[in-house]
């Protein structure tokens, strides 16, 4: 059991530096007088107050973005690309400041915050490059007499709704392709973590993004925001990352205006370890897939299926890795696991562990909330988790590894696919045929093969089934903010 004395607090210099960053943020918005508090999950303390928009003020932001977007859509792709590249450079040069912000408002250790900055900035760089390569086509009509031309045009004003777990990367993954395509943006960050988005957009303005083109709307009234904004005829696109339940509500709202929609929703990722896997490689990959961001990731390994022949050795090694994690404030040196996002998350995790052990799961390490200020939960591993336990059916979203064992490949695939979700999956094997055969049979949008962190700005990210619609990243991510225009050019017959 982790005790209060073993949880390190923030290193004083890092804490002082983060306070300076917070003090220099431009948070006030003219005309918005209400505010709400942003808390540090490692301490529970208020670290900032941000504007709390109501629905009418959100519509004002829509109007400003729409007005600015008209001229932006007419700019050259090279102009947009140059500005995006300048934004990328500013993110990189301000990486230390952004990392401090991420850790203070979200809780992840500084090393992970810096990794998020690299990942998030890559989307800006990628779309700076993609902006100058818009898709198009020219072909002859099969019947003759005409040339058929297609080109891409910006879809229009885009409403972007981002989660709290990757406050920079989830913002840049949406803003960058929207701007590259020529679209204005209204972005609503999660109320837990609005500060990183606010700062990132301020850097975008410094890079040359026109005033008013990207509107940050911070609010505690998410339903009112969505209802009002998605009903506005100026809005033509909605992109959301979050729970499947909220995604379904947004899709219903989007239907009334027939909005182009991208939904990156819940996950229940299976991770399959076969007997022929390299043990060290499998443990490293499973540790990364489970514990990245403290397990608070939509592609986190939620159900870890391990074949009988390797199971004992795998479980022992992964248990040792989790038990060795240093837990504490993300601003403290050497910390590998920070807090979860809030006390509701702690309560949920404790309930999942209690239910699993009550049903017969073996608790091998962790399993409780340390006695400490803030919202911490111990790194936890349970073996022999029964299929009817909530851990086996619920998106865990925390540092709890749930092991189930299997005998045969077909059994593992069937259990992996026995869910309404289909975002990510993982396969660990040294057999190339098995790797692709199993990956092909997993009903997921992406698969990590001997790889625990499959996300990449150059790859299309998204799910199937109730894990979502559309893709983010790669060239497909740009297409989500474009419409296809088709021209039929008649040819005069020649004599």
Residue pairs with C-beta under 8 A, 6 or more apart in sequence:
1 368
1 370
1 378
2 327
2 368
2 370
2 372
2 376
2 378
3 370
3 371
4 370
4 371
4 372
6 327
6 370
7 327
7 328
7 329
7 370
7 372
7 376
8 326
8 328
8 329
8 332
8 333
8 334
8 335
9 328
9 329
9 332
10 42
10 329
10 330
10 331
10 332
11 331
11 332
11 333
14 100
14 110
14 331
14 332
15 331
17 96
17 100
18 100
18 101
18 103
18 104
18 331
21 97
21 100
21 101
21 199
22 47
22 48
22 101
22 104
22 195
25 48
25 195
25 198
25 199
25 202
26 198
26 202
27 48
27 49
27 50
27 51
27 198
28 51
29 51
29 53
31 57
31 60
32 51
32 52
32 53
32 57
34 51
34 52
34 54
35 49
35 50
35 51
35 52
36 49
36 50
36 52
36 191
36 218
36 220
37 46
37 48
37 49
38 46
38 47
38 48
38 49
38 50
38 105
38 191
38 192
38 193
38 194
38 195
39 45
39 46
39 47
39 105
39 192
39 342
40 46
40 47
40 104
40 105
40 107
40 374
41 106
41 107
41 192
41 338
41 339
41 340
41 341
41 342
41 374
41 375
42 107
42 328
42 329
42 330
42 331
42 338
42 339
42 373
42 374
42 375
42 376
43 329
43 373
43 374
44 373
44 374
44 375
47 104
47 105
47 195
48 105
48 195
50 194
50 195
50 198
50 218
51 218
52 218
52 219
52 220
52 221
53 61
53 217
53 218
53 219
53 221
53 225
54 219
54 221
54 224
55 221
55 224
55 225
55 227
55 228
55 229
56 228
57 217
58 186
58 188
58 217
58 219
58 225
58 228
58 229
59 228
59 229
59 232
61 186
61 215
61 217
62 157
62 186
62 215
62 229
62 232
62 234
62 235
63 234
64 212
64 215
65 157
65 184
65 185
65 186
65 212
65 213
65 214
65 215
66 157
66 184
66 234
67 212
68 184
68 210
68 211
68 212
68 213
69 154
69 156
69 157
69 182
69 183
69 184
69 213
71 210
72 80
72 179
72 182
72 183
72 184
72 210
72 213
73 153
73 154
73 182
73 183
74 182
75 182
77 131
77 132
77 134
77 180
78 131
78 132
80 131
80 179
80 180
80 182
81 128
81 129
81 131
81 132
81 180
82 128
82 208
83 179
83 207
83 208
83 209
84 124
84 125
84 127
84 128
84 131
84 176
84 179
84 180
84 207
85 124
85 125
85 128
86 207
86 208
87 124
87 128
87 176
87 203
87 204
87 207
87 208
87 209
88 121
88 124
88 125
88 128
89 207
90 203
90 204
90 206
90 207
91 98
91 117
91 120
91 121
91 124
91 168
91 172
91 200
91 203
92 117
92 121
94 199
94 203
95 114
95 117
95 121
97 199
98 113
98 117
98 168
98 196
98 199
98 200
99 110
99 113
99 114
99 117
100 110
100 113
100 331
101 167
101 195
101 196
101 199
102 108
102 113
102 116
102 117
102 167
102 168
102 193
102 196
103 109
103 110
103 113
103 330
103 331
103 338
104 195
104 331
105 167
105 192
105 193
105 194
105 195
105 196
106 113
106 164
106 165
106 167
106 192
106 193
106 196
106 341
107 294
107 330
107 338
107 339
107 340
107 341
107 374
107 375
108 116
108 293
108 294
108 330
108 338
109 330
109 335
109 336
109 337
109 338
110 330
110 331
112 292
112 293
112 330
112 338
113 330
116 166
116 168
116 169
117 168
119 166
119 169
119 455
119 457
120 166
120 168
120 169
120 170
120 171
120 172
120 173
121 168
121 172
122 456
122 457
123 169
123 172
123 173
123 176
123 177
123 457
123 473
124 172
124 176
125 457
126 176
126 457
126 458
126 473
126 474
127 176
127 177
127 179
127 180
127 477
127 478
128 176
128 180
130 177
130 180
130 475
130 478
131 180
131 181
131 478
133 475
134 151
134 152
134 181
134 478
134 482
135 150
135 152
135 475
135 479
135 482
136 149
136 150
136 151
136 152
137 148
137 149
137 150
138 147
138 148
138 149
138 150
139 147
139 148
140 146
140 147
140 148
141 147
141 148
141 488
145 490
145 491
145 493
146 488
146 489
146 490
146 491
147 488
147 489
147 491
148 486
148 487
148 488
148 489
149 486
149 487
149 488
149 489
150 484
150 485
150 486
150 487
151 484
151 485
151 487
152 181
152 479
152 482
152 483
152 484
152 485
153 182
153 482
153 483
153 485
154 181
154 182
154 183
154 481
154 482
154 483
155 181
155 183
155 236
155 237
155 260
155 481
155 482
155 483
156 183
156 184
156 234
156 235
156 236
156 237
157 183
157 184
157 185
157 186
157 234
157 235
157 236
157 237
158 174
158 178
158 183
158 184
158 185
158 186
158 235
158 236
158 237
158 238
158 239
158 481
159 185
159 186
159 187
159 188
159 229
159 230
159 235
159 237
159 238
159 239
160 171
160 174
160 175
160 178
160 185
160 186
160 187
160 188
160 238
160 239
160 240
161 187
161 188
161 226
161 238
161 239
161 240
161 241
161 242
161 250
162 170
162 171
162 174
162 187
162 188
162 189
162 190
162 197
162 241
163 170
163 190
163 241
163 242
164 189
164 190
164 192
164 193
164 341
165 293
165 296
165 297
165 298
165 341
166 293
166 297
167 189
167 190
167 193
167 194
167 195
167 196
167 197
168 196
168 197
168 200
170 241
171 187
171 189
171 196
171 197
171 200
171 201
172 200
173 457
173 461
173 472
173 473
173 477
174 185
174 187
174 239
174 241
174 472
175 185
175 187
175 200
175 201
175 204
175 214
177 472
177 477
177 478
177 480
177 481
178 184
178 185
178 237
178 239
178 481
179 185
179 209
179 213
179 214
180 478
180 481
181 478
181 481
181 482
183 237
183 481
184 213
184 214
185 213
185 214
185 215
186 215
186 217
186 229
186 235
187 197
187 201
187 214
187 215
187 216
187 217
188 216
188 217
188 218
188 219
188 222
188 225
189 196
189 197
189 198
189 216
189 218
191 218
191 219
191 220
191 222
192 341
192 342
194 216
194 218
197 216
198 216
198 218
201 209
201 214
201 216
204 214
205 211
205 214
217 225
219 225
223 249
226 249
226 250
226 253
227 253
229 235
230 238
230 250
230 253
230 254
230 256
230 257
230 259
231 253
231 256
231 257
232 257
233 257
235 257
235 259
236 259
236 260
237 259
237 260
237 261
237 262
237 480
237 481
238 250
238 254
238 259
238 260
238 261
238 262
239 261
239 262
239 263
239 470
239 472
239 480
240 246
240 247
240 250
240 261
240 262
240 263
240 264
240 265
241 264
241 265
241 298
242 264
242 265
243 265
243 266
244 265
244 266
244 421
244 466
244 467
247 263
247 265
247 468
250 261
250 263
251 261
251 263
254 261
260 480
260 483
261 469
261 470
262 462
262 468
262 469
262 470
262 471
262 472
262 480
263 468
263 469
263 470
264 298
264 423
264 461
264 462
264 463
264 467
264 468
264 470
264 472
265 298
265 421
265 423
265 463
265 466
265 467
265 468
266 298
266 395
266 421
266 423
266 466
266 467
267 298
267 299
267 300
267 302
267 395
267 421
267 423
267 424
267 463
267 467
268 302
268 303
268 393
268 394
268 395
268 419
268 421
268 423
269 289
269 299
269 300
269 301
269 302
269 303
269 423
269 424
269 425
269 426
269 444
270 301
270 302
270 303
270 304
270 305
270 415
270 416
270 417
270 419
270 425
270 426
270 442
270 444
271 285
271 286
271 289
271 290
271 301
271 303
271 304
271 305
271 425
271 426
271 428
272 305
272 412
272 413
272 416
272 425
272 426
272 427
272 428
272 438
273 282
273 286
273 304
273 305
273 306
273 307
273 310
273 314
273 428
274 307
274 310
274 409
274 412
274 427
274 428
274 429
274 431
274 434
275 307
275 308
275 309
275 310
276 429
276 430
276 431
276 434
277 310
277 428
277 429
277 430
277 450
278 428
278 430
278 450
279 310
279 313
279 314
279 317
280 317
281 428
281 450
282 310
282 314
282 428
282 450
283 314
283 317
283 318
283 321
284 452
285 426
285 428
285 448
285 450
285 451
285 452
286 301
286 304
286 314
286 318
286 401
286 426
286 428
286 452
287 318
287 321
287 322
287 452
288 452
288 453
289 299
289 300
289 301
289 426
289 448
289 452
289 453
290 300
290 301
290 304
290 399
290 401
290 452
291 322
291 325
291 336
291 337
291 379
291 399
291 401
292 300
292 452
292 453
293 300
294 337
294 338
294 339
294 340
294 398
294 399
295 396
295 397
295 398
295 399
295 400
296 340
296 341
296 345
296 397
296 398
297 397
298 395
298 423
298 424
299 423
299 424
299 446
299 454
299 455
300 396
300 397
301 401
301 426
301 452
302 395
302 396
302 402
303 392
303 402
303 404
303 415
303 416
304 401
304 402
304 403
304 404
305 404
305 405
305 406
305 412
305 415
305 416
306 314
306 315
306 403
306 404
306 405
306 406
307 405
307 406
307 407
307 412
308 405
308 406
308 407
311 403
311 405
315 364
315 381
315 383
315 403
318 381
318 401
318 403
319 364
319 365
319 381
322 365
322 366
322 379
322 380
322 381
322 399
322 401
323 365
323 366
323 379
325 336
325 337
325 379
325 399
326 334
326 335
326 336
326 337
327 335
327 336
327 337
327 338
327 370
327 376
327 378
327 379
328 335
328 337
328 338
329 335
329 338
329 339
329 374
330 338
330 339
337 379
337 399
338 376
339 374
339 375
339 376
339 377
340 346
340 349
340 375
340 376
340 377
340 397
340 398
340 399
341 375
342 375
343 375
345 375
345 377
345 397
345 398
346 369
346 375
346 376
346 377
348 397
348 398
349 369
349 377
349 380
349 396
349 398
349 399
349 400
350 368
350 369
350 377
351 390
352 389
352 390
352 391
352 394
352 396
352 400
353 363
353 367
353 368
353 380
353 382
353 391
353 400
355 389
355 390
355 391
356 363
356 382
356 385
356 386
356 389
356 390
356 391
356 402
357 363
357 367
357 382
359 386
359 388
359 389
360 384
360 386
361 382
361 383
361 384
361 385
361 386
361 389
361 391
361 402
362 382
362 383
362 384
363 380
363 381
363 382
364 381
364 382
364 383
365 378
365 379
365 380
365 381
366 377
366 378
366 379
366 380
366 381
366 399
366 400
367 378
367 380
367 382
368 377
368 378
369 376
369 377
369 378
370 376
370 377
370 378
377 398
377 399
377 400
378 399
379 399
380 399
380 400
380 401
381 400
381 401
381 403
382 391
382 400
382 401
382 402
382 403
383 403
383 405
384 403
384 404
384 405
385 391
385 392
385 402
385 403
385 404
386 392
387 404
387 415
389 402
391 400
391 402
392 402
392 404
393 419
395 421
396 402
404 415
406 412
406 415
409 434
409 438
412 438
413 438
413 441
413 442
416 425
416 442
417 441
417 442
417 443
419 465
420 465
420 466
421 463
421 465
421 466
421 467
422 443
422 444
422 445
422 463
422 464
422 465
422 466
422 467
423 444
423 445
423 446
423 462
423 463
423 464
423 467
423 468
424 444
424 445
424 446
424 447
424 448
424 454
424 463
425 439
425 442
425 444
425 446
425 447
425 448
426 447
426 448
426 449
426 451
426 452
426 454
427 434
427 435
427 438
427 439
427 442
427 447
427 448
427 449
427 450
428 450
429 435
429 438
429 450
435 449
435 450
436 449
439 447
439 449
443 464
443 465
444 463
444 464
444 467
445 461
445 462
445 463
445 464
445 467
445 468
445 471
446 454
446 459
446 461
446 462
446 463
447 454
448 454
455 461
455 473
456 473
457 473
457 474
458 473
458 474
459 473
459 474
460 471
460 472
460 473
460 474
460 476
460 477
461 471
461 472
461 473
461 477
462 468
462 469
462 470
462 471
462 472
470 480
471 477
471 480
472 480
